[in-house]
Amino acid sequence: MKKYFPIILILAIIKLSIQGFGNRNYGFHRDELLHLSVSEHLDWGFMEFPPFIGFIGRISYWLFDYSLLGVRLFPTLAGVGILILCCLMAKELGGKSKAVFLAGICILAFLPFYRNHTLFQPVAFDQLFWTFGFYLVIKFTNTQNKKFLILLGITLGLGLMNKYIILVWAFGLCMGLFFHQKGNLFKNKWLYISVSISILIFLPNIIWQAQNNFPILQHLQALNASQLDDIDPMEFGLSQLEYPFTLIISLFGLFALLLDKNLKNYRTVGIASVVIFGTLWLLNSKAYYVFALYPVLFAAGAVKIESLLIKKPIWIYVIAIVTLAPSIYFIPKLTPILPMETYVEYADLKEENGRIELTGDYADMFGWEEQVKLVDSVYRSLSTEEKNKCVLWAENYGEAGALKILGKKYNLPNPISRHGSFWTWGYGNKEAEVWISLGNEKPSVEYVFEEVELVKMITHKYAIGEENGIPLFICRKPKVDIQKWWQDYEEHIFD
């Protein structure tokens, strides 16, 4: 292991440096604001996702307050962990130093990981749990040591507390295990102990779901209606072709795991990969769901290529350069390493009507600070008595998250919103006399209040379209029963 340590260390430092440099730029993404908001309401589940991201958010707050660089350190560390595990899997699969090197290069070259390992979202941790799970399967195959089965159970349990999609990984692995020693593992009591540990870890979230009428079902229904139903089934497969060099190495890995006699002991992983990919495709999933599968395939592909070029090892370095070099130019599109003015020139973006259209992720990092400042200016204009009877009402979770997280430095009261988890935290002061409405359209506020005054239409040069031209109102004299109005909205919280 000592001879591989310098290789892994250098590659990990490169990964950490690139991600760390990008983590400090622009602002919080709307999803990050939601994940930090739920961390202030720790529970065994949330309306949109399991609780793991909330617990990580709370740790982040304890260590770094709400520092952008500190919050994003956690997905970056997950990404570095994935790189290290990919290299270690190459070693465990029989690879030597050049296979370890090529496996790590694949992680550096795979462009989606730069986005995934920047944003504070469950995705990075999901990829880490999948990768660590495969590593444990390979270690168990090599050693038959039951401790790796126990660790596998813990990994699956924690993965379920992070993102439910890991159930597809577990299903694929279960199918693959039928091909390990003719399925004899299913006679091993330690496998069932491992599964029991997973269920025990996941049980609090199951109970929470039951106590809250299984909001996951409502959320999935909303996702299907708004996003997944519109996905072209071919898009899932075609999206994998966008990264041809890493795809080729992963295909080498897949076929080696399935057919190569030197890797026949690891056919479980190959079968699992096929089942997972096929299942996600049949479920009409988003393309990025399968990216967590790639690290183990990169490792196997690197081992296979090393074995094919054992007499011409120089070609492995050529392959590494060809794989990595084309990705370097595109890194600024995935993680914000460039100042915005430089990025606009790099991406050749043009200003139209005072706005510049950024990609969805980058556009979602702008405008929040300005919104909070405007709300604060209105709030400070109120009398002390009005401030004590004031509610901040945001239309969506991005605006509410901005007021909740960024608003702390202005000592703003916690906002309310009828969107997702914010709805579960209630409507604040039922007897409030002044409401400051952010983002809600005029018909919505006029339905609730007799007096509605438009303060400003908020725009921002870089912000996403839906956060441009949004109204800021001061509202008074509610004309509906606030409690009933709030409760009646339960069926629409994911709209």
Residue pairs with C-beta under 8 A, 6 or more apart in sequence:
1 91
3 97
4 87
4 91
4 97
4 100
7 87
7 97
7 100
7 101
7 104
8 83
8 84
8 87
8 88
8 100
8 104
11 83
11 87
11 101
11 104
11 105
11 107
11 108
12 80
12 83
12 84
12 104
14 108
15 79
15 80
15 83
15 107
15 108
15 117
16 76
16 80
18 114
18 331
18 335
18 337
19 72
19 76
19 79
19 80
19 114
19 117
19 118
19 335
20 69
20 73
20 76
21 337
22 114
22 118
22 335
22 336
22 337
23 68
23 69
23 72
23 73
23 76
23 118
23 335
24 68
24 69
25 336
25 337
25 338
25 339
25 340
26 336
26 340
26 362
26 365
26 366
27 68
27 365
27 366
27 368
27 369
28 36
28 68
28 71
28 365
28 368
28 401
28 402
28 405
28 406
29 119
29 120
29 361
29 364
29 365
30 364
30 368
30 396
30 397
30 398
30 401
30 402
31 119
31 120
31 121
31 364
32 71
32 72
32 119
32 120
32 121
32 401
33 368
33 397
33 398
33 401
33 402
33 404
33 405
33 406
34 48
34 397
34 398
34 401
34 420
34 421
35 53
35 54
35 57
35 120
35 121
35 122
36 57
36 60
36 61
36 66
36 71
36 120
36 401
36 404
36 405
37 397
37 400
37 401
37 404
37 405
37 421
37 422
38 46
38 53
38 54
38 57
38 421
39 53
39 54
39 55
39 56
39 57
39 58
39 60
39 61
40 58
40 404
41 54
41 421
41 425
42 51
42 54
42 55
42 58
43 51
43 54
43 208
44 51
44 204
44 205
44 207
44 208
45 51
45 204
45 205
45 208
45 209
45 212
45 215
46 54
46 420
46 421
47 212
47 215
47 219
47 420
47 421
47 423
47 424
47 493
47 494
48 219
48 420
48 421
49 122
49 163
50 122
50 160
50 161
50 162
50 163
50 164
50 205
51 161
51 204
51 205
51 208
52 122
52 125
52 158
52 161
52 162
52 163
53 120
53 121
53 122
53 125
53 162
56 74
56 120
56 125
57 71
57 120
59 74
60 70
60 71
60 73
60 74
60 120
63 70
64 70
64 71
64 73
66 405
66 406
66 408
71 120
72 118
72 119
72 120
74 120
74 124
75 116
75 117
75 118
75 119
75 120
75 121
75 123
75 124
75 125
76 117
76 118
76 124
78 117
78 124
78 125
78 127
78 128
79 107
79 113
79 116
79 117
79 124
79 127
81 128
81 131
81 132
82 107
82 113
82 117
82 127
82 128
82 131
82 295
83 104
83 107
83 108
85 128
85 131
85 132
85 135
85 295
86 103
86 104
86 106
86 107
86 131
86 295
86 296
86 298
86 299
87 100
87 101
87 103
87 104
87 299
88 135
89 103
89 131
89 134
89 135
89 138
89 295
89 296
89 299
89 300
90 99
90 100
90 102
90 103
90 299
90 300
90 302
90 303
91 99
91 100
92 135
92 138
92 139
92 142
93 99
93 138
93 263
93 266
93 299
93 300
93 303
94 262
94 263
94 303
95 103
95 299
95 302
95 303
95 306
96 306
98 302
98 306
98 313
98 316
98 317
99 299
99 302
99 303
99 305
99 306
100 302
101 302
101 316
101 320
102 249
102 301
102 302
102 305
102 306
102 316
102 319
102 320
102 323
103 298
103 299
103 301
103 302
103 303
105 320
105 323
105 324
106 246
106 249
106 250
106 294
106 295
106 298
106 301
106 302
106 323
107 113
107 295
107 298
108 324
108 327
109 243
109 245
109 246
109 323
109 324
109 326
109 327
110 243
110 246
110 291
110 294
110 298
110 327
111 243
111 327
111 330
111 331
111 333
111 334
112 243
112 288
112 291
112 334
113 127
113 291
114 331
114 334
114 335
115 334
115 335
115 361
116 123
116 124
116 127
116 288
116 291
117 124
117 335
118 334
118 335
118 336
119 361
122 162
122 163
123 163
123 288
125 162
125 163
126 159
126 162
126 163
126 165
126 166
126 292
127 291
127 292
127 295
129 155
129 156
129 158
129 159
129 162
129 166
130 159
130 166
130 169
130 292
130 293
130 295
131 292
131 295
131 296
132 155
133 152
133 155
133 156
133 159
133 169
133 173
134 269
134 295
134 296
135 296
136 148
136 149
136 151
136 152
136 155
137 148
137 152
137 173
137 268
137 269
138 266
138 269
138 296
139 145
139 148
140 148
140 149
140 152
141 180
141 265
141 266
141 268
142 265
146 188
146 190
149 188
149 190
149 191
149 193
149 194
150 190
150 193
150 194
150 197
152 194
153 193
153 194
153 195
153 196
153 197
153 198
154 197
154 198
154 201
156 166
156 170
156 194
156 198
157 197
157 198
157 199
157 200
157 201
157 202
158 201
159 166
159 169
160 166
160 167
160 198
160 201
160 202
160 205
161 201
161 202
161 205
164 216
165 285
165 289
168 276
168 279
168 280
168 283
168 289
169 272
169 276
169 292
170 198
171 275
171 276
171 279
172 271
172 272
172 273
172 274
172 275
172 276
172 279
173 268
173 272
175 271
175 272
175 275
176 267
176 268
176 269
176 270
176 271
176 272
176 273
176 275
177 183
177 185
177 186
177 191
177 268
178 186
178 271
179 267
179 268
179 271
180 267
180 268
185 191
209 215
209 216
212 424
218 491
218 493
218 494
219 494
221 494
222 494
222 495
223 494
227 286
228 284
228 285
228 286
229 284
231 284
231 286
233 281
233 284
235 287
236 280
236 281
236 284
236 285
236 286
236 287
236 290
237 281
239 287
240 247
240 287
240 290
241 247
245 322
245 323
245 326
246 294
246 298
246 323
248 301
249 297
249 298
249 301
249 302
249 305
249 319
249 323
250 294
250 297
250 298
250 301
251 297
251 301
252 300
252 301
252 304
252 305
253 296
253 297
253 298
253 299
253 300
253 301
253 302
253 303
253 304
254 270
254 273
254 274
254 297
254 300
254 301
255 304
256 262
256 263
256 270
256 300
256 301
256 303
256 304
257 263
257 266
257 267
257 269
257 270
257 273
257 297
257 300
258 267
258 270
258 271
258 274
260 304
262 307
263 270
263 300
263 303
263 304
266 300
269 296
269 300
270 300
273 293
273 296
273 297
276 290
276 293
277 290
277 293
280 289
280 290
305 316
305 319
306 313
306 316
309 315
309 316
331 337
332 338
332 343
332 346
332 347
333 347
333 359
336 343
336 362
336 365
338 346
340 462
343 362
344 356
349 356
349 357
349 358
350 356
351 461
354 459
354 461
355 459
355 460
355 461
355 462
355 468
356 461
356 462
357 363
357 465
358 366
358 462
358 464
360 464
362 462
363 462
363 463
363 464
363 465
364 398
364 464
366 460
366 461
366 462
366 463
366 464
367 458
367 460
367 462
367 463
367 464
367 467
367 468
368 398
368 399
368 401
368 402
368 406
369 402
369 406
370 458
370 460
371 399
371 402
371 403
371 438
371 458
371 467
371 470
372 402
372 403
372 406
372 407
372 410
372 412
373 410
374 455
374 456
374 458
374 472
375 392
375 403
375 407
375 412
375 436
375 438
375 472
376 407
376 410
376 412
378 436
378 455
378 472
378 474
379 387
379 390
379 392
379 410
379 412
379 436
382 390
382 434
386 433
386 434
389 429
389 431
389 432
389 433
389 434
390 413
390 432
390 433
390 434
390 435
390 436
391 413
391 416
391 427
391 428
391 429
391 432
391 434
391 435
391 436
392 403
392 407
392 412
392 413
392 414
392 415
392 416
392 435
392 436
392 438
393 415
393 416
393 417
393 435
393 436
393 437
393 438
393 440
393 475
394 400
394 402
394 403
394 415
394 416
394 417
394 419
394 422
394 438
394 439
394 440
395 417
395 419
395 437
395 438
395 439
395 440
395 441
395 444
395 470
396 417
396 419
396 439
397 417
397 419
397 420
397 421
397 422
398 467
399 415
399 417
399 438
399 439
399 467
399 470
400 415
400 416
400 417
400 419
400 422
403 412
403 414
403 415
403 438
404 414
404 415
407 415
413 428
414 425
414 428
415 422
415 438
416 422
416 425
416 426
416 427
416 428
417 423
418 486
418 489
418 492
418 493
419 493
419 494
420 493
420 494
423 486
423 489
423 490
423 493
426 486
427 482
427 483
427 486
430 482
430 483
432 478
433 476
433 477
434 474
434 475
434 476
435 445
435 448
435 449
435 473
435 474
435 475
435 476
435 478
436 472
436 473
436 474
436 475
437 445
437 471
437 472
437 473
437 474
437 475
438 470
438 472
439 467
439 470
439 471
440 471
440 473
441 471
442 452
442 454
442 471
442 473
445 452
445 473
445 475
446 452
447 480
448 475
448 478
448 479
448 480
448 482
448 485
449 475
449 476
449 477
449 478
449 479
450 476
450 477
450 478
450 479
451 475
451 476
451 477
452 473
452 474
452 475
453 473
453 474
453 475
454 471
454 472
454 473
455 472
455 473
455 474
456 471
456 472
457 469
457 470
457 471
457 472
458 467
458 468
458 469
458 470
458 471
458 472
459 468
459 469
460 467
460 468
